[in-house]
């Protein structure tokens, strides 16, 4: 009976065109968590993707992984059949008044050179902080640079502040050693589902049916613990989890919104460009999630 229900949900999802790819930013930070834990996190995420038969993409950040041990973890993604994209070397904030376009280009070019020998490397670039320029000169100049270098924007359609949930999860675990994480898992899954519904709603308002969404996640403790549940949750709710390569082939990723400051979720930017009401800025932030998690005792 359960298998029949899941089949019906999957068929409904195909008809609605609801699908998403899982995409990961940064790579485990050896300095922040130490080598053994970084390796364990990386392995846990890759194991979950493998067991879920999901092909993803890691947008690697150079300063986090620039060591023999770090690059070994990045290569493990390519060896497992996943894509590896460019997330810059130092994770600079392009919307900063103190950062000029030339410096940003040089930072991305440095990471490009390091990534070229990595298996699975693909010329997709994800903007740090999802910020794409505070001026038209930066926005348009870097778009031209990407095109000249053969890159495409590895944009996000579903932004979900998992980085904030991760910080709260770590604090909760420290305060409750040995406690059952099921309540936190439930809160995290509900949050991801809420955000997926929100951004799918924006797609519908924009007349974009069947968007192959890209969900922004990070290589962190939270996803090392709960990624199998994330995959299972979306599938149980009738969404198709597609390969990252297939998702980025969706024509929506060729869109270049004219918004300033540029960035956020691609769908958020298209909604802003069209003048849809009720958009908060930035699109996602820990401040939005704090009262929700506080109220749940986390």
N, C-alpha and C positions, 0 to 999 in steps of 0.2 A: 504494500500500500504506500509506504514511504517512497519507494523508488518511482512509483507511478506519479506521486505528487511532485517529486523533483523533476521528472520528465516534463510534466505539464508546465511547471515554472520555467524550465529551460526553453520550451517551445514559445511560451508567452514572451520571454526575454528576446528571443530571435525576432519575433514579430514587432516588438517595440524597438529593437535595435539597441538594447542596453548592454553595453560591454565596457570593460576597462582593462588596462594593462597596469601592472605594478612596476613602479620605477623607484629607484633608490638613489639618494644623494650622499656624497661625501666619502664613504669608506670608513672603517673603524679607525678611531683616533688613538694611535698607540700611546701618545704622551698623556692623554686624558684617562685612559682606562687600563693601560698596561698591556703588554704583549699577550699573555695567556688569555685574558678576558677578550681582547680584540679578536684573537684567532677563534675563540669559542663562539663569539657573536657571529662572525663571518660564516663559520661552518654551520651554525644553526639556521641562519637565513638561507644559505644555499641548499641545505638539506630540505627545508620546508618547500622551497621552490621546486626542487627535484621530485620530491614525493607528490607534490601537487601538479606535476607535469606543466609547469609554468616557465616560460622563457621571459626573462626580465631584462633590465638594463641598470648598470651601475654608472652614475655620473660621478667620477672620481675627482676628488679635490687633492691637489698635489701636496700641500703642506701636511695633510693628514697621513699620507701613505708613502712619502718619499724616503723610504729605507728599504733594504733588501726584504725585510719581513713584510713591510707594507705592500710592496709591489707583488710579492708572492700571493697575498690575499686578493689583490686586484686581478692578477692573472688567473686565479682560481675561478673567477666569474667567467672569463672568456673560455677557459678550458671546459667549463660546464655547459657551454653553448649559449651563454648570455652575452648581450652587447655591453660594451664599455664606452662611455661617452666622456666628454670634457666638461668639468665643472670649475675650471680655472685652477691656478696654482695656489694663490693666497686667499681665495674667497673674498675678493674686494667688493665694496658696496658702490656700484656704478652711479647711484643717485647722489653720492656725496659731492658737495661743491669742491672738495679738496682733491678729487680724483679726475684726471683728464682722460680723454679718449685714448691717447697714445699709450699711456701707462696701462690702461685696462687691456688694450690689444696685446701689449707685450706680455702681460701676465697670462693671458689665454694662449698665446703662441708658445710660451715656455712649457705649458702643460701639454700642448699638442705634440711637441717634440718628444716628450717623455712617454706619451701614450702610443706613439706609432708602432713600437715593437710588441705591444700587448695584444694577445689573441682576443678577437671579438671587437677590437677598436672600430668605432664608427664615428663619422663626422657629424655628431649631434652635440650641441652645446646647450647646457642649462645655466641660466643666469643665477649667480649667487643671490640669495634672498628674493629671487624672482623679480629683481629690479633691473629694468632695461634702459634706464637713462632718465635724468631729470630735465634734459633739454632736447630739443629737436636735433641739435648737432650731434649729441651723443647717441641718441636713439637711431637716427638715420645713418650716422657714420659707422656705427658698429654693425648695423644690418648689412651695409655695403661690404664691410670687412669680412663678415661671415660668408657672404656670397662669393667674394673673391677667393676665399680659402676653401671653398667647396663644402662649407658647413651649413646645416639647418638648425633652426631653433628647436631644442628638445623641450618644448613647452609643456606646462602642466594644465590640465583642465580641472582636476579635483585637488584643491589645496586643503590640508586638513590639520595643520598644527600638531602633527604627531611628535615633533620635537618637544613641545610643551608637556604633552601627556607623558613623554619619556622622563622628563625631569621630575614630574609629580610621582611617577611610578617608582623611580629610584628612591625618592624621599619617603614614600609610603613603605617600601620594602625595608628601608633602614629602621623605620619606626616600628615595624611589625615583623621582626625576623621570624621566619618559619611559617608565617600566616598564609592561608589559602589565597592565591591571587585571583580567584574566580570573580569576586565583585569588581576588581579593577578591570579585568578582561571584559566583563559585561559592559562597563562604562565606555571603554575604548571602542569596542565594536559598535555600540550605539552611536558614538560620535562619528565614526567613519561612515556609517550608514546615513546619518543625518546630512553630512557634508556631500556625500554622493548624490543624495536626493536633491539637495539645494542646487548643485552645479548642473545636474541633469535638468532641473527646472529652468535654469538660465538658458540651456541649450534649446529647450522647447519654446521658450519665449522668443528666442532669436530665430526660430524656424529651422533649427539644425537638427534634423532627425537622424537617429542612428549614429551619433558621434561615438567614435572609439576613444573613450576617456583614458587619460593618463593620471594615475593617482600618485601623488607625491608622498613618499615615505623616506625614512632615513635608516642607515645601518646602525641601529641602536639596541639597547637592552629590551626595550618594549617590543620591537618587532622580532627580535631573537626569541622572545618568550611566546608571542601570540600570533606570529605570521600564519601558522597552519589554521588558526581560528579565523583569521581575516579572509583567507582564501575560501574556507568552507562557508563562512557567513554570506559572502557575495554570491556564491554558487547556490546556496540554499534559498536565497531570495530571488533567484532566477536570472542573475546577471552572468554573462559569459566572460570568463577571464581569458583575455587574448594575449598573444605574444607581443612584446614591446615593438618589435619590427613591424608587425601588422598594424598596430595602433598608429605609429608615426607615419604610416602611408596614407592615413585619412586626410582628405583634402583640407580639412579645417586647419591643419598645422601649417598650411601655406599662407594663412591670413596674417596680416600685419596691421593691427589696430593703430590708429593715429592718436592714441591717448597720450597725455602728459600729466604727471610723470608716467613713464611707460612701465609696464610690467604687471605683476599679479598673475592670477590664473588667466589663461587665454580667453576663456569664456567670460570671466569678469571684465576683462579689457574690452571685449566685443560688446558686452552689455553696456559698459560705460560709454563707448563710442556711439552706441545707438540711443543713449539717453534713458535706459531703463531705470526706474526709480528704486530707492531703497538700498542702494549699494553702500556698504560700509568700507572705510579705508583705514588701514590696509585690509585686503579681503579677508585675511586670517591673521590672528594674533593671539598670544597667550592670554592677554587681558580679557578676551571674550570667553575663554574657557575657565578662567580662574573661579568665578562664582559658581559655575556648574559643578566643578570638582569639589569646591569647598562645601557646597550643600550636601554632597554625597559622602562627606567625611574623609576625603582623600587629601 
